[in-house]
Every structure is written in structure tokens, then in C-alpha cells.
Amino acid sequence: MEKLRIVFMGTPEFAVGILDTIIKNNYEVVGVITAADKPAGRGQKIKYSAVKEYAVEHNLTLLQPTNLKDETFLEELKALNANLQIVVAFRMLPKVVWEMPSLGTFNLHASLLPNYRGAAPINWAIINGETKTGVTTFFIDDKIDTGAMILSSEIAIEPTENVGQLHDRLMQLGSATVVDTLALIEKGNVTTTIQKDTAEIKTAYKLNKENCKIDWTKPASEINNLIRGLSPYPVAWCFFSDKEEEWNVKIHEAKIISEEHTKAIGSLVCTKKEMKIAVENGFIQVLSLQFPGKKKMSTSEFLNGITFSENAKVY
């Protein structure tokens, strides 16, 4: 049985959960690679990645290359003398990096591959109305998320679950799946499955302003899935318009109300405590939202301080 010497590569909170589990299972992590520090927010304060914060706190050897092909970085990486690399939510690696360790480099991806390869798999599973998702470990090759699969684990997506809640459950599932993968590699018992490409494969496109905007002409279930699939981050948005004013508004939580009505699609219907938006075959009731320059508020809190006219609409 070969003793594993692991280099871990990752950046966000999701990766921290996996790294923590690897360490708690007494595997030796000889180095951590994460994104370079960058200024963030209004004050442009230097922000560390979640993985860096964890690595510093636990006195792990840390590298933060800006260029993964840089000679100095490659020498530092080689000097760590790892025989295995694990990648979770990092970036595409050059061949010279993923080929380096004798036991290879494997990635944990938060979807049931080959579906939802790409940048935002957890979001798109909810946005597309999937009822199940999962995680997959696979050996990295020269394309994105296409390598030979080692293990996959599946969970159901709850009908009212948002992406934040699903993220946390997948982090736990991913942690267990990575530990199972490590046990197989350690014992030399790995068998892999080649991913089959079909025309039906769904992609986890990068999220941007356009694909996060709500289209109120869509069916209520699709609108609701978009809101759930982008909450708490990066949050679905649309324009509110009333009395010649317009606001770019984020909608954090909503629910579907199925009822017949004769209102125009996108009409805003408000009482003192409730806000509904007319859609095909019913309404989307907004439960919490965020106006520009304001914090996220429940709808009843928000309606305390504002009244809309009968002609108010969203688009």
C-alpha cells in the first residue's frame, strides 16, 4: 500500500470542506495551491481565498501562482514530492502540472458527469429543474471535466431547496466521495469509467448578467427554478418600473401561486405586506428582495417604506 503525499488545489468555500475532511481522515497534505490574493469590494481590500484562510490557519505549505506554467512555481511544486494531486473548484491545469504526480491528479466535480461539465454545476442543476444531482471524482485530462470517472454519488434535489442549501449538502457528499476515492487509490484498487459524450449532455455555463436575468414570460416553474438556482449567490434580477423610475432589483426568494387572472404578464400586485408578479397561469410571490444600495429585506419589511402605483411592472 503506497502512502499518499497529497497536493490539494482549490479556491472557494466548497473546496475547504473537502480539504478539511482529507486532513481529518489523517491523510498527509504536503502542499496547498490556491488563487492569488486580489482586491475586492468598495475599499479594494486584499481578499484571501477561503482555501488560503484554511491553509494559513492549519500551517499548511501554501503556493499561490499567477501562472501555472511558471518555472519557479513548477520547481516549488516538484519539490513538494507529492504522489497524488486533488483538484476541487480551481482552474484548468496545464499538462505539465496534472501529469507530475506518479498516481495522477483527480478532480471532484459537483455534478453527475458527463452532465453539467463547467463552471456552475450546482446552479444549473436547480435552474434546469433537475430532481437529482451528485458529485463525481475523475482523473484529469487535457479538456474540462472530461476525464475517466472513478466514483460518483447521487442525491435528490428537494423541491424548495436553493443553491446555497444544495451546495452545503454536496460539500458533505463530495467529502465522503473524495475519502472513498483516496482509499481506492491507496490500495491500488481503482477502476475507471470513460465518459460517454451524447447530444443530450447538459452544460454548466458560466453565470453572467444575462443568464441571471428573469424572463417573466416564461412558465412560473422555470422562473421559480431560476430564483432558487441563483440564491443566495449570485441572485436572479430584473427591472422594476413605476412612475417613470426604474430599478435593478435582485429577487432572493419567491414561491408560485397558481390561479387564473387577467393581468398583463409582469404586472406588480402589492398589498401592505405582500408582493406578487403576474405570470402565465398565476403569480410569483416575492418573499425577499434587494433594491439597489439597500440590504436584502423580506417583502413585508420592504413594503413598509414604499408604495407602488397600479401601473408598476417588472421586466
C-alpha positions as CSV (number, residue, x, y, z in Angstrom):
1,M,0.0,0.0,0.0
2,E,1.6,3.3,-1.1
3,K,1.5,6.1,1.5
4,L,-0.2,9.1,-0.1
5,R,1.5,12.5,-0.2
6,I,-1.2,14.9,-1.4
7,V,-1.1,18.3,-3.0
8,F,-4.6,20.0,-2.8
9,M,-5.7,22.6,-5.3
10,G,-8.9,24.7,-4.7
11,T,-10.2,28.2,-4.1
12,P,-13.8,28.6,-2.7
13,E,-15.6,27.5,0.4
14,F,-16.8,24.3,-1.3
15,A,-13.1,23.2,-1.6
16,V,-12.4,24.0,2.1
17,G,-15.0,21.4,3.3
18,I,-13.2,18.7,1.2
19,L,-9.7,19.7,2.3
20,D,-10.8,19.7,6.0
21,T,-12.2,16.1,5.6
22,I,-9.0,14.9,3.9
23,I,-6.9,16.2,6.9
24,K,-9.4,14.9,9.5
25,N,-9.0,11.4,7.9
26,N,-5.3,11.6,8.6
27,Y,-4.1,11.9,5.0
28,E,-0.8,13.8,4.5
29,V,-1.3,17.1,2.7
30,V,2.2,18.3,1.7
31,G,1.0,21.4,-0.1
32,V,-2.0,23.6,-0.9
33,I,-2.3,25.6,-4.2
34,T,-4.9,28.4,-4.4
35,A,-5.7,31.6,-6.3
36,A,-3.5,34.7,-5.8
37,D,-4.9,37.3,-3.4
38,K,-6.9,40.0,-5.1
39,P,-8.5,43.3,-4.0
40,A,-12.3,43.1,-3.5
41,G,-15.3,45.3,-2.6
42,R,-15.6,49.0,-2.4
43,G,-12.4,49.6,-0.3
44,Q,-10.4,47.2,-2.6
45,K,-9.1,45.5,0.4
46,I,-6.9,42.4,-0.3
47,K,-9.1,39.3,-0.1
48,Y,-7.7,35.8,0.6
49,S,-9.4,32.8,-0.9
50,A,-11.4,30.6,1.5
51,V,-8.8,27.8,0.9
52,K,-5.9,30.2,1.8
53,E,-7.5,31.2,5.0
54,Y,-7.9,27.5,6.0
55,A,-4.3,26.7,4.9
56,V,-2.8,29.6,6.9
57,E,-4.9,28.6,10.0
58,H,-3.7,25.0,9.8
59,N,0.0,25.8,8.9
60,L,-0.1,24.1,5.6
61,T,2.6,24.8,2.9
62,L,0.9,27.2,0.5
63,L,1.6,28.3,-3.1
64,Q,-0.3,31.0,-4.9
65,P,1.0,31.0,-8.5
66,T,-0.5,33.5,-11.0
67,N,0.9,31.5,-13.9
68,L,0.7,27.7,-13.6
69,K,3.5,27.2,-16.2
70,D,5.9,29.5,-14.4
71,E,9.3,27.7,-13.9
72,T,9.7,28.8,-10.3
73,F,6.2,27.5,-9.4
74,L,6.9,24.2,-11.2
75,E,10.1,23.7,-9.3
76,E,8.4,24.5,-6.0
77,L,5.5,22.1,-6.8
78,K,8.0,19.3,-7.8
79,A,10.0,19.9,-4.5
80,L,6.8,19.0,-2.5
81,N,7.4,15.5,-3.8
82,A,3.7,14.6,-3.9
83,N,2.5,11.3,-5.5
84,L,-1.2,12.5,-5.9
85,Q,-2.9,15.8,-6.6
86,I,-6.6,16.6,-5.8
87,V,-8.4,19.5,-7.5
88,V,-11.7,21.0,-6.2
89,A,-13.1,24.1,-7.8
90,F,-9.8,25.5,-9.0
91,R,-8.9,26.3,-12.6
92,M,-7.8,24.4,-15.7
93,L,-4.3,22.8,-15.2
94,P,-1.6,22.6,-17.8
95,K,-0.5,19.1,-18.7
96,V,2.9,19.6,-17.1
97,V,1.1,20.1,-13.7
98,W,-1.5,17.3,-13.9
99,E,1.0,14.7,-15.2
100,M,3.5,15.4,-12.4
101,P,2.5,13.0,-9.6
102,S,3.0,9.3,-10.1
103,L,-0.6,8.4,-9.0
104,G,-2.1,11.1,-11.2
105,T,-4.4,14.1,-10.5
106,F,-8.1,13.7,-9.7
107,N,-10.8,16.3,-9.6
108,L,-14.1,16.4,-7.6
109,H,-16.9,17.9,-9.7
110,A,-20.3,18.8,-8.2
111,S,-22.4,17.0,-10.8
112,L,-23.2,13.6,-12.2
113,L,-20.8,13.6,-15.1
114,P,-20.9,13.8,-18.1
115,N,-23.8,16.2,-17.4
116,Y,-23.0,19.7,-16.1
117,R,-19.4,20.0,-17.0
118,G,-18.3,23.6,-16.5
119,A,-18.2,26.5,-14.0
120,A,-21.6,26.4,-12.3
121,P,-22.9,22.8,-12.0
122,I,-24.8,23.2,-8.7
123,N,-26.7,26.3,-10.0
124,W,-27.7,24.8,-13.4
125,A,-29.0,21.6,-11.9
126,I,-31.6,23.6,-10.0
127,I,-32.2,26.2,-12.8
128,N,-33.0,23.3,-15.2
129,G,-35.4,21.8,-12.7
130,E,-33.4,18.6,-12.1
131,T,-34.7,16.3,-9.3
132,K,-31.3,14.7,-8.6
133,T,-27.7,15.6,-8.8
134,G,-24.4,14.5,-7.2
135,V,-20.7,14.5,-7.3
136,T,-18.1,12.7,-9.4
137,T,-14.4,12.1,-9.0
138,F,-12.3,11.7,-12.2
139,F,-8.7,11.7,-13.4
140,I,-7.9,15.0,-15.1
141,D,-7.1,15.0,-18.8
142,D,-6.5,17.9,-21.2
143,K,-10.1,19.0,-21.5
144,I,-12.6,20.4,-19.0
145,D,-14.3,17.8,-16.8
146,T,-14.0,15.0,-19.4
147,G,-11.5,12.6,-17.7
148,A,-12.0,8.9,-16.8
149,M,-14.5,8.7,-13.8
150,I,-13.6,7.0,-10.6
151,L,-16.6,7.3,-8.3
152,S,-20.0,9.1,-8.4
153,S,-22.6,9.6,-5.6
154,E,-26.1,10.8,-6.1
155,I,-28.6,12.8,-4.0
156,A,-32.2,14.1,-4.6
157,I,-32.8,17.9,-5.0
158,E,-35.6,19.0,-2.7
159,P,-38.4,21.0,-4.5
160,T,-37.9,24.1,-2.4
161,E,-34.1,23.9,-2.0
162,N,-31.9,26.8,-3.1
163,V,-28.4,26.6,-4.4
164,G,-26.8,27.5,-1.1
165,Q,-28.5,24.6,0.7
166,L,-27.7,22.2,-2.1
167,H,-24.1,23.4,-2.1
168,D,-23.7,22.5,1.6
169,R,-25.1,19.0,1.1
170,L,-22.9,18.4,-2.0
171,M,-19.9,19.5,0.0
172,Q,-20.6,16.8,2.6
173,L,-21.3,14.2,-0.1
174,G,-18.2,15.3,-2.0
175,S,-16.0,15.0,1.1
176,A,-17.2,11.4,1.7
177,T,-16.7,10.6,-2.0
178,V,-13.1,12.0,-2.0
179,V,-12.2,9.9,1.0
180,D,-13.6,6.8,-0.7
181,T,-11.6,7.7,-3.8
182,L,-8.4,8.1,-1.7
183,A,-8.9,4.6,-0.1
184,L,-9.2,3.0,-3.6
185,I,-6.1,4.8,-4.9
186,E,-4.1,3.9,-1.7
187,K,-4.9,0.2,-2.1
188,G,-4.3,0.3,-5.9
189,N,-7.9,-0.8,-6.5
190,V,-9.1,2.0,-8.9
191,T,-11.2,1.1,-11.9
192,T,-12.3,3.9,-14.1
193,T,-15.2,4.5,-16.5
194,I,-14.7,6.5,-19.6
195,Q,-17.3,9.4,-20.0
196,K,-19.6,8.9,-23.0
197,D,-20.5,12.0,-25.0
198,T,-24.0,12.3,-26.3
199,A,-26.1,15.0,-27.9
200,E,-28.2,15.2,-24.7
201,I,-25.4,16.3,-22.4
202,K,-26.3,19.5,-20.4
203,T,-23.6,22.1,-19.8
204,A,-23.0,24.2,-16.6
205,Y,-22.3,27.5,-18.4
206,K,-20.5,30.3,-16.6
207,L,-23.1,32.6,-14.9
208,N,-23.3,36.2,-16.2
209,K,-25.6,39.1,-16.0
210,E,-27.6,37.9,-19.0
211,N,-28.4,34.4,-17.9
212,C,-29.2,35.5,-14.3
213,K,-32.0,37.9,-15.6
214,I,-35.5,36.8,-15.0
215,D,-37.7,36.5,-18.1
216,W,-41.3,36.9,-16.8
217,T,-42.9,35.5,-20.0
218,K,-41.5,32.0,-19.0
219,P,-43.6,29.5,-17.1
220,A,-43.8,30.0,-13.3
221,S,-41.9,26.8,-12.6
222,E,-38.9,28.0,-14.7
223,I,-38.9,31.4,-13.1
224,N,-39.0,29.9,-9.7
225,N,-36.2,27.4,-10.5
226,L,-34.0,30.3,-11.7
227,I,-34.6,32.2,-8.5
228,R,-33.8,29.1,-6.4
229,G,-30.8,28.2,-8.5
230,L,-29.2,31.7,-8.0
231,S,-29.9,32.2,-4.3
232,P,-28.0,33.2,-2.2
233,Y,-25.4,33.8,-4.9
234,P,-25.2,35.5,-7.5
235,V,-29.0,36.2,-7.2
236,A,-31.6,36.5,-10.0
237,W,-32.5,40.0,-11.0
238,C,-34.9,42.1,-13.2
239,F,-36.0,45.7,-13.7
240,F,-38.9,47.2,-11.6
241,S,-40.5,50.2,-13.3
242,D,-43.0,52.7,-11.8
243,K,-43.9,56.4,-12.3
244,E,-41.0,56.8,-14.9
245,E,-38.5,55.4,-12.5
246,E,-36.6,52.2,-13.0
247,W,-34.6,50.0,-10.5
248,N,-32.4,46.9,-11.0
249,V,-33.8,44.6,-8.3
250,K,-32.4,41.2,-7.0
251,I,-35.0,38.6,-6.0
252,H,-33.7,36.2,-3.4
253,E,-36.8,34.1,-2.5
254,A,-40.2,33.5,-4.1
255,K,-42.9,31.0,-4.4
256,I,-45.5,30.1,-7.1
257,I,-49.2,30.9,-6.7
258,S,-51.3,29.1,-9.3
259,E,-54.5,31.0,-10.1
260,E,-56.3,32.3,-13.1
261,H,-56.0,36.1,-13.7
262,T,-56.5,38.6,-16.4
263,K,-53.5,40.8,-15.6
264,A,-50.7,41.6,-18.1
265,I,-47.6,39.5,-17.6
266,G,-45.1,41.4,-15.4
267,S,-47.8,43.4,-13.6
268,L,-46.9,44.2,-10.0
269,V,-49.7,43.5,-7.4
270,C,-48.9,44.7,-3.9
271,T,-50.8,44.9,-0.6
272,K,-49.2,46.3,2.6
273,K,-47.4,43.1,3.2
274,E,-47.3,41.0,0.0
275,M,-46.0,41.4,-3.5
276,K,-47.0,39.3,-6.5
277,I,-45.9,39.4,-10.1
278,A,-48.3,38.3,-12.8
279,V,-47.0,35.4,-14.9
280,E,-48.6,32.9,-17.2
281,N,-51.2,30.8,-15.2
282,G,-50.6,32.6,-11.9
283,F,-48.3,34.7,-9.9
284,I,-44.8,34.6,-8.5
285,Q,-45.0,35.8,-4.9
286,V,-41.8,37.6,-3.9
287,L,-40.7,36.7,-0.3
288,S,-37.4,38.6,-0.1
289,L,-35.6,41.1,-2.4
290,Q,-32.9,43.7,-2.6
291,F,-33.2,47.2,-4.2
292,P,-30.0,49.0,-5.3
293,G,-28.0,50.3,-2.4
294,K,-30.1,48.5,0.1
295,K,-29.7,45.3,2.1
296,K,-31.7,42.2,1.4
297,M,-35.1,42.5,3.1
298,S,-38.3,40.5,3.5
299,T,-41.0,41.8,1.3
300,S,-43.2,42.9,4.2
301,E,-40.2,44.9,5.6
302,F,-39.6,46.4,2.2
303,L,-43.3,47.4,1.7
304,N,-43.2,49.3,5.0
305,G,-41.3,52.0,3.3
306,I,-42.6,52.1,-0.3
307,T,-45.8,52.1,-2.2
308,F,-46.1,51.2,-5.9
309,S,-48.8,52.6,-8.3
310,E,-51.3,50.4,-10.1
311,N,-49.2,50.7,-13.3
312,A,-46.0,49.3,-11.7
313,K,-44.5,46.5,-13.7
314,V,-41.4,44.3,-13.9
315,Y,-39.4,43.1,-17.0
